[in-house]
Amino acid sequence: MDPTKILQRHPANPLLDPDDFPGINTLFNPSPFLLEGKICLLVSVTKFNGGPEGRFRETRLATSEDGIHFTLADQALIDQESLPPPVNRLGGIIDNRVTKIGEEFYFISPQGTWEIGFSGCCAVMYKTRDFKDIECVDIVTLPGNRGSSLFPEKIGGFYWRLDRPGEGEMKGTVWISRSPDLIHWGHFRPLLAGGYAMWNTAKIGPTPPIRVAEGWLVILHGVDQPCDGTHYYISAMLLDAENPGKILGKMHSYLLAPRERYETTGQVDNVVFPCGALAFPERDELWLYYGAADTCVCLAVGTLSHVVEACLKQL
Ligand code: BMA
């Protein structure tokens, strides 16, 4: 099995293209979830305003009956300025990672603290049942942390989370922690550092774990910095079901590399970036929605069990 061929790009890519949305310059890095029989994405949107600030960043909801044809909301999901301080003054809400726990959806957004005179991104957690009434729960990490990703169920009586400390010039790595109540986090442990494969020499980061028969499947992004700039890749690892701090296997290959023109050329060239994926075990499929070149939203579909096998065999 060639692990770079497990996922097939959808022929309708890009599914969401800024060319189709006047006033929007880029829309990317989607986080997928199922709501009321529809496939939904939280999508990062930037609008350039030409002013000194340069751009607005916000999150919009996109909904679809078939997972291919999406309707993009014409308003931001959250009016950030109406949130309690200091969240109302943090950087815009993008790169969300959605997890459904019981009846509640949680999404965590890395938001800039530069805007209030600090540095780095901290993770802000939001909670909703319907993506209409949204509660801002709290800031749940210190700055320098992107990509916080919740597990969808308690394990051993605790909530669990993957984090991506390390920004800018620092090596980004994956840590795991746990909490009795989703607010107070501790028991921090290093889980995965990059540098074990060409696709993660500079950084590596998580998305919300997906329960599969063999354990927890975690779609990863990785960063390599060859001489022609920065390249973002997508790959995966598998964690133990009962002890999520234990890696059962990690792919040495990437699943997806920037290759198509919509991935190699855009606002930021050579980027394929995931914020989650949907597993359909009954038909053994993985639907991986991803941002391409920080400009558009794409989909790649593959056999779920092949991705799990590639992790376990460390392909
Ligand atoms: C990362 C994140 C992503 C982005 C990627 C490539 O640091 O900010 O939103 O897709 O860089 O620019």
Residues whose N, C-alpha, C, O or C-beta is under 5 A from the ligand:
A	BS01	BMA	D95 V268 V271 F273 D294
